[in-house]
Amino acid sequence: MTPFGMSERAELLQTQLLRFMDDYIYPNEQVFEQQVRTGGFQIPPIIEELKEKARSQGLWNLFLPESEYGAGLTNREYAPLAEIMGRSYFASEVFNCDAPDTGNMEVLVRYGSPQQKEQWLQPLLNGTIRSCFSMTEPEVASSDAMNIRTQIVREGNDYVITGRKWWSSGAGHPLCRISIVMGLTNPEGPKYERQSMILVPLDTPGVNVRRMLPVFGYDDAPHGHGEIDFDHVRVPADNIIWGEGKGFAIAQGRLGPGRIHHSMRMIGSAERALEFMARRSLERETFGKLLADQGVIRQWIAQSRIAIDQARLLTLWAAYKMDTEGNKAARREIAMIKVVAPSVALAVLDRAIQTFGGAGVSDDFPLARMWANARTLRIADGPDEVHLDQLARDELRQYRPH
């Protein structure tokens, strides 16, 4: 066992995954980009081809700790695998470990009924469909989930959903079939029991995907981030997840592991950016000497190494606490790494882009797209300010007079 309790099997999976990235992911990054440019919101053939290879090698559904559905890894064992996948924009999908499907599958595993698991979880596990998660709304500040206004009203044996959501990531994918929608079932109920989550098939009458939202100019095809109208959408009452009023409880269960996954993917992105920066600095000369011999570049490389390793250790510690004490006990560490990882990635990416000069902001290298993704994650899954506020309140609580 290595530090943080890594099993031999987890180490073997790391070796397999690293080899797969070298053999199939990196060599096909430009192929993927070209197929997306010509096909838009169609499934790039290279994705389906690589999915078959990954599945045949057992590199499939590597997440889902404490569940018979996944690879049987703990959070701390999966974390380094998420880091490896985070080194390339499309890698997670190849291994069926892409958000928001990972979070949605975790919701169904933990809280779904047998019928919901059969109808939706199994196809998601098989990779034959994809999903989206509809929580954020354009008319309110959704960083405070109490602001969410979408209505979920019981009418006989059905629920009727009315509202508008946006940043429903995955809604543009041709295989997206289902959305988990969060909304109000009891507006006058106890504060944390007003909201529920419900399964809404995207082909239900009244569901209208209005548009895909760009992220710093990237439309993130074929995944996409959808703005969706739910206009008196009627679904069976059995589509409610766990029960009325459980929306906040489900969200906390869903977001804990998801934040760890995002953080480790960010660290993978930062690690690759550092690699790009180091290699570039050994290839290019300015003012008569290699960039690698310029003092400022050496400082950037050293600062990046320190920051990445610190972020990785904090993330592994958070994952370890989740495994040994539960998600609730690890909430402080989860909040910390959710703030730290994107910030570290952004800093390293910024240095790498500066080292590359004009090439760094082009599409010839993945740095610009990686930067856009990292910047977005300072908002997604709760903005930095919300996590910092909660951390400060927790810290101050121990010093307040009793």
N, C-alpha and C positions, 0 to 999 in steps of 0.2 A: 504493500500500500504506500502510495506517495502522500505528501502533505495534503490535507483536506480530504483524505479518505478516498483516493482514486483507485478503483479496482483494476485488475489486469485487463478485464474485458473492456473497460472504458479507455484504457491506454491503447489497446489494440484498435478500437474504433477510431481513435485519434490518428493512428498511423494510416489506417485505411482511408480516412477522410482526407488527410493531407495528400496522399497519393492520388486520390480521385481529383482533387483540386488541380494538382499539377498536370495530370494526364488529360482531363476533360473540361474543367471549368475555365481556367485561364486561357487555354488555346482557343476557346470558343466565345470569348467575350465579344470580340468584334463581329463574329457571326451572329450572335444574339442581337447586337445593336443594329446590324444591317437588316435582319429579318423584321425587327420592330419598326424600323424606318419605312420599310416597304409594305408591311402588313398592318401597321397600326394596332388596333384592338382585336387582333387575331392571335391565336396561340402560335408563337414561333416554333417551327418544327424542331429546332434544336432542343427546346425544353422537353418535349415528349420523348425525344430520342435519349436524352441524358437521364430522364426519370426512369426509363426502363433499365438502363445500366446501373443506376444507383440502387434500385429495388433488387436487382439480381445479385448485388453484392451485400445485401443486408443493411444498406445505409438508408433506412426509411423509417419515418415516425420515431426519430431518436429522442423526442421529448416525452411528455406525459409521465412524470415521476409518480410513484405510488399508484400505479395503474397497470392492469394486465394488458392494456391496449398498446403501449409504447414499447420502448427497448428495455425497460426495467432499470433505467439509470436514475440516480438521484439528481437533484438540482445541481449540486457541485460537480457531478460527473458530466452532466450535459453542458455545463457552462463553457468549458474549453471547446466543445464541438460547435457551439453557437459562435464562438469567437472565430473559429476557422471559416465557417460559412459566411460570416460577416465581412470577410476579405473581398468578396465579389458581390455585385449588386443582385444578381439573379440566382445565386447558389442555393439559398434556403428553399426556394420553390422546388428545385431539383430533388431535394431529399424529403419533400413533403413536410418541411419544418418552417413554413413561411407564415408570417402574420398577415391578416388576423385569424387565419385558419387555426393556428396553434392555440390561441386563446379561446376561440369558439369551441374547439374540440375539448379543451379542458373544462369549459362550462358544461358541455353535454356529458362528459365523463362524471363530473362531480354532482351535477344537479339535474341532469336530464332524466326523463322517465324512460322505461324500457322501450316504449313506442318511439319516442324522440331519438333514442340511440339507434334503433334499427333503421328509421327513416332517413336520418341526417348524419349521425356520427359515422356509421359504417362507410357510406360513400365518401365522406371527407377523409377517413383513414385510408381508403383505397386510392384517393387522389382522382376520383372520377368526377367530382364536383368541387367547387370552391365556394367561399362564403364571404360576407362582409359583416361589420359591426356598426350599428347606427345609434350613436349616442349624442354626438355634438350637434348643436343647432345654430343656424346663422343669426337668429333674432335675439339670442341671449348670450351672456358670457358663460360658456359651458364649463369653464374651469371650476365653477361652483355648480355641481350637479343638481343642487336644489333648484336651480333656475330652469331646468328642462321642462318644456311645456307640452310636448307631444302627449295626446290623450289616448289612453287605452281603456275603452269603456265596455263593460260586460252587457251584452244583449242576448238573453236566453242562453243558448249553447255556443255562442260566439263571443269574440271580442272584436270591437271596431277601433281601428287605429287611425288617428288623424294628426298630421303634423308634418314638418319639414326637417330633414336632417341633412348635414353635409359632412365632408371628410369621412365618408363611409368607404374606407380603403378596401379595395378588392372588388368594388361594385362594377368596374369596367371589364372585368375578366369574362371571356365568353363562357367559362364554366361556372360562373357565380350563380347559384341557384337559391340561396337562402340568406336572410339577414336576421341577426339578433338585434331587436329594436328595444331600446329602453324608453319608458314613458310613464306617465302618471296614471295609476289606477285608483288612487284614493288621495285626492289633493288636500283633504282636511285631516288626514290621518297623522299618526306620530311622525316626527320629522324624517326618520330614516326608514319608514315603512310606507311611504307614499308612492314609490316607484316600483315598477316591475319590468321584467324582461320577457319578451315573447318572440317566437319564431315566425317569421313572415316570408313565405316563398316569393321570390321576385316576380313570378308570373301571375301573382294574384291581382285581380282587377283593382284598380285604384293606385297601384304602385307605378310611379313614373320616375325613372332615372333621368333627371333634367340635363345633366352635363357632367363632364369630368373636370376636376379642378386642377390647374397646373401648380407645381411646386417650384418656385424660382424658374419658371419657364419649362420645366420638365412635366410632361403629362403622365409619366410613369406607366405608359402602356407596356404590356396589356393589362396590367393590374388596375391602375386608375383609382382616383379618389372621387367618389360620386356625391352629387347633391341629389337627394331623393325626396319626392313628394309622396306622402301617404294620405290619400284622399278617401276617407271612409273605407278603409281596407278591412275587409271582414275575413277573419280566420277562426278556426275551431277553438273552443275554450281549452282543449287539450294542448294547444300550442304554448300556453303559458309555461315558463320554466320555473320549477320548484313550487311556486305558488305566488299569489298576489302579495305585494309588499316586500318581496325578496330581492329587488333590483340592486340595492346598495350592498347587501351581503354578497350577492353574486359578483358584483363589480370588484369588491375587495379580493375575493378569491381568484378572480380572473387576472387582475392587474399585477399581483405580486410576482408570479412566475414570468409574466410577460415583460415586466420591467427588467428582470434579470436577463432575459433573452435579448432585449433591446440593448442593454448595457454591454453585454459580451459581444454582440455584433458590432457595436461601436468601437470596442477595443480592437476587434479584428480589423476594422476599417482603419483605425489609427496605426496599427502595426504595419499594415500594408503601405500606408502613406509614408511612414518612416523608411520603409524599405525603398520605395520610389525615390525619396529624397536622398538617401545615402548613395544609391546607385547613380543617380543623376549627378551628384556632386563629385563622383569619381570619374565622370565622363566629360564634363564641361569645364572649360577654362575661362577665367576673366582676369584681365590685367596681368597676364603672364603666369598665372598659376591656377591649379585646379580649384574648383569651388570648395572641395573637401579640405583645402589648405587655408581657406579663409576663416578667420577666427569666429565670425558671426555664424557661419554655417555649422561649425563644430559646436558652438553653444546651442544652436537649435536642435542638433542631433542629440546632444547630451540631455537637454531639457526634455525632449520628447521621450527618450528612453526612461527617464525617471518618472515622468507623469504616467506613461502607459503602464509601467510595472506597479505603480501605486494604485492606479484604478483597477487593474486586474486583481490585485490582492484584496482590495475592498469588496469587489464583486464576489470573489470566491468566498470571502468571509460571510457575506450576506447569504449566499447560497447555502453555506454550511449551517448557518443559524436557521434557515428555513427548513432544512432537512432534520435538524436535531431538536428544534424548539417550536417549529411551526411558523407559518407566514406572519401571523399577528405579532409574535415575539420579535420577528426580524424586520418589522416595519420601518424602524429608524434606519437600519442599514440599507434597506431597499430604497428608501427616500434619498439617502446620501448618494448611492451609486447612480440613481436616476439623474441626479444633478451633475455628478462628477463626470460620468462617461462621455456624454455628448460634448461637454465643454472641453475635455481633454482631446477628443477626436477633432473638434473644430480647430483647436490650437495647433495640433500636429498637421492637419490638412492645410491650414493657412500657411504654415512654414513650408510645406512641400510645394504648394502652389507658387509661393514666392520664389522658391528655388528653381522651379520650372519656367518662371516668367510667363510669357504669352501662351506657351503650350499648356500651362497649368489650368487656364480657364477655358481651354478648348475641349472638344469631344474626342481628341486624339488619345487622351488618357482619361482614366475614370475619376480623377481627383475632383473635378467640378461637380459631378453627380454625387460623389460621396460627401462633399461639403454640403450640398443642398439637403441631403438626407439627414446628416448630423444636425444641421441647424433646425430642421423641422422637429427633431426629437427633443429639443428644448421646450417644445410646446406640447407635443403628443404625450398621452398617458399622464397628463397633469403637468402644467408649466412649472419651471424651476421655482418660481416665487411661491407657489402653493406648498411644494415640498420643503422649501427653506423655512417658511412660516411655521409649518408643523414641527420641524426639527427644533426651531428656536423655542417654541412653546414647551416641548418636551424637556429641553435642556433647562429652561427657566423654572420649570415646575419643582425640580429638586432643591432649588435655592429659595423658593418663596417661604415666608414665615408661615408656620402652621397655626 
